[in-house]
């Protein structure tokens, strides 16, 4: 068992600053936790399992997946650190996890027992306010995107995926998409054939660049893609 404040101190910026503010007043009695490091593509939460702990992502990226009866997996959203998993279930009184979660990169988590989290958040108005604001912001954005997403075709969904990827991963005004085509297909909800055809069309139109099998997006290309997406979503 380790101390949660010490664990947060090891997190990179900017997530360290947010987590330090969030956990600033957590009682000493609730600080005991486990620190877990996981490799890429590790499933750490399965839908319908008992929701007995809060998983605090302090470094890395996680994807949420829907496992179909057919065996197909549909990835419907991704999360960047800092993020709390199991929190919405706990605050809602739901006793099981609602979604399956898999690491998209190497990740570091703090695991806090659910009872400890709920006892702390009931008595810490500042922390509760921070989490309510974060949850409501996420819900409002996702609700808007979900409504628009239903009407997007293969290319438009791919453009939306690429603009979000650029925002999260661009360095020095350029972004190289490292995600495999199969994973892009899972996240956009289209077949590999549709994804490959859409990538070719975007490359032919000069909206992205293909280099040695990788998708490269410059700042100018990103701005054009963003403008295309803004016009689509504002209709």
N, C-alpha and C positions, 0 to 999 in steps of 0.2 A: 504494500500500500504506500502511496506517495502523496505529497501535499499538492493540491490543485494550483495554488499560487506559484509554487516552484515550477510546476509543469508548464504553466502559461508563460512564465519567464523565458522558456526555451523556444517559444513560437516565433516565427519571423514577423516582421512588420508588413502590412498594417494590422493584421489580425491580432497581434499581441496587445496593441493599444486598446482595441475594442474589448477583448476578453478581460483585460485587467480592469477596465471600467465596469464591465458586467459583474465580475466576481469579486469586486472590491470589498463588499460587506458580507460575503458568505461566512456564516459562523464557523468557528474553529472546529466544532463537532461534526460539521458536514464536509470538511476539507479532504478527508481520506478518499482516495480514488486510485484507479489503475491507469497506467499509461500503456497504450498499445500501439505498436508500429505494424503496419500491414503493407504487403506488396501489392502491386497493380493487379487488377482483376480478381480481387478477393471478395467473396460475398460475406458480409458481416452481420447483416440483418435479413431475415426472410419474412415475407408477408405472412400474417396469422400466427407468428410466434408470440409468446407472452412478452409484453412490453414492460420489462423490469428495470431498465436502465436508460439513462440519457447518454448518448454518444456525442461528445463535443469534438468536432473536427477542428484541429488547430493548425494543420498543415496538409495540403493536398487537395484532391478533387474527387468527388463521388458522383455516381450516376444512379438514378432511380429507375427501376425496371418493372414492367408488368409481365409476369410469366403466364402465357396462354395455355389452355388445356392441350392444344396441339403440340406444345413444346417450344413454340416460337417465343422469343423474348423481344419485347418492345421497350426501348429506352425512351422515356418521355421527358426527362429533365436532368440537368446536371447541377451540382452544387460546388461552390468554391469555399475554402476556409475563410472566415470562421462560420461554422454552422452547427446547429444542435439537432440531432436526430432522436425521435421518440418524444420530443417536447410537445408537439401538437396533440399526440395521442394522450400523453399524461395530463395535460391541461384540460382535455376534452373528457377525461374519465374513461377513455377507451383502454382496455386491458391488453390489447394485442397490437403489434406493428401493422400498419396499413399497406406498406410497400416493401419491396425487396430493394436492398441497397448494396452496391458493389463499388469497390475502389476503382477509379479511372487512372490514378497515379499512385505512387507510393504515398501512404498517408500516416499521420500521427493523430491518435485520438486520446481524449480523457474520457474514461467511463465512470459515471457517477450514478449510484443507485437511485432509482426513481423516487423512493420515499424521501431520501435526503434532498433531492432537487425540489420536490414539492413543498417540503417543510421550510426550506430556505426561501423560495420565491413567494410564499404566502406572507412572509414578514419583511420583505425587502422591496419597498415601493419603487425605488430607483431601478433595480434590476428588472422588476416586472414591467415597468414602463418601457425600458429598452427593448425587451422581448416582444411586447405587444406591438410596438411600432415596427419592429423588423418583420413580424409575422403578417401584420396587416399590409405592409408595403409589398411583401411577396405575394400575398393572396390577390391583391388588386392588380398587380402587373400580370400575374399568371391568368387571371380571369379574362383580362383584355386580350392577351395573346391567344388563349384557348379559343375564344370566339372567332378571332380572325383566322386562326390556324386551320379551322375546318374548311375554309374556302380557298386555301392556297393549293396550287398544283405543285408538281415535282420540283420545277425550277425555283418557284417562289419559296418553297420550304427550304430548299438548299441555300438560297440567298439569305434567308433569315438565320439559318444555322451558321453561315459563314460570317455574317456581321457580328453575331454574338461571340463567335470564336475569336475574331479579330479583337474585339473589345477586351477579351479576357487574356489573350496570349501575345498580342503584338509587342515587338521589341524594336526600338529604333525605327519606328514607322513602317515596319514590314512584318508580315505574319506568314509562317509556314505551317500549314495544317498537318499535324502528325497523325491524326486519327485515320485508322484503316477504313477503306470503302465500306466494308461490311458493317462496321460500327456506325458510320454515317447513315447507312440505309436503315439501321435499327432506330436511330434517333429521329429520322425524318418520317419514318413509317412507310417508306417506299422500297421497292425491290432494288437489287444491285443494278439491274438493267436500266431502270429509270434514273438512278443516281449517276451512273456512268454516262448516260445520254445527256443528262442535265449539265454535268461537269464539262463535257465536250462542247455543248452549246455556249456555256459561259466563257470558256476559253476561246472559242471561235469569235465571240463578240468582244474579246479583249477585256472582259470584266474580271477575269482571273488569269494567272499564268501557270502553266504546267512545266515543271523543271525536274527531270530525272524521276518522274512518277509522283512527285509531290505537288500539292496545290500551294501556290504562293500568291499572297494578296498584298499589293502595295497600298500606301496610304490613299493615293488617288483612286485606286480601284475600290477600296473600302468606302470612300465617300460617295462614289457612284452607286455602289450596291446599297448603301444606307438610304440614299435618296430614292432608289427604286422601291425599297421596302417601305419607306415612309408613305409613299404615294399609294401603295397597295393597301396598307393597314388603315389609312385615313379615309378610304372610300366608304 
